[in-house]
Amino acid sequence: MRKLMNERERRTYIIEKVDLDLVDYFTNCTICARRLILKETDDTIPTARRHMKVMWCVDRFFKALFFFGLLYYLYYYFFDRLSSGETVIQKPLE
């Protein structure tokens, strides 16, 4: 694409920027999206950060609870039943 542009277009439309700091770029994009798309002011940023931290903790808690329940079910189904002598396949009624 750069080969098709003349010198004036290259200066006007910067396609590739080598010295671009991506963290600052995406931080500015996020702030701009909050302002323009979501119509939120900058004074709501601390509240949004606190909300994201709470949601992260809730997500971790429920993921841990899910995997604990899954492991407990597997332990109960395979080890506890087999050690007590119960069979998984039941005999038909006569």
N, C-alpha and C positions, 0 to 999 in steps of 0.2 A: 504494500500500500504506500509506503514511504517513497518508493521509486517513481510512482505515478504523480506525486505532488511536486509543484514548483517550490522555490525557496520561500516565497511569501506564505503559501499554504502550510508549509512545515512550521513556520514560526507561529501562525495563527492556530492551527489545529495540532496540538502536541499529542501524539499518539502514544509514544513510549517515553517514559521518564525514568532514567536510571537512578537518579539520586532521590527518589521518592520514598519517604518513610511510610510504610504501609499501616503501622499502628495509628499514627496521627491521621492518615487519610481516612481510614475506616471509622475512627472516632468522630471526625468531622462529618462524615457521611451519616452516621447514626444520629448525631445531634441535629443535623439539617433535616433528616427524615422526621424526627420528633417534632420539629418546629413546623415544617411545611405540610407533611402528610397527616400527622396525628393532631396537629394544632395544639400542642402542649408547650407550655413555657419552660424556661430553664430552672425555675424554682421547684419543679416536680422531680428533678433528677435524683436528689437524695432519697425521696420516697420510693421512686422506682427501683433504685439500687437495693434498698432495704427489702422491698417486696420480692426482688429476684433472689436475694439471699434466703428469705423464708421459703420461697418455692423450691429452691435447691435443696434445703434441708428436708422439706416434706417429700420431695422426690426420692432422696436417698433413704429416708425412713421407710417409705412404702416399698421400695425395691428390696431393701433388706428384709422387711416383713414378708414379702412374697417369696423370696428365696428360702427364708427360714421355714415358712409353711410348706414349701415344696420339699425341702430336705426332711422335715419332720414327717410328712406324709410318706415319702419313700422309705424312711427308716421304719416307720410303723408298719407299712405294708410288707416289706421284705424281711427285715430282721426280727421284729417283735413277734410277728405271726409265725415265722419259721422256728424261732427258738421256743415258742410255747407249744409247738406240736400241731398247730392248726394247719390244715391244708388249704391251699388257695382254690383248688378245684374241688367242688363239693360232689358228693355221691348222689345219684338220682334216688328219688323216693321209691320205695318198693310197695 
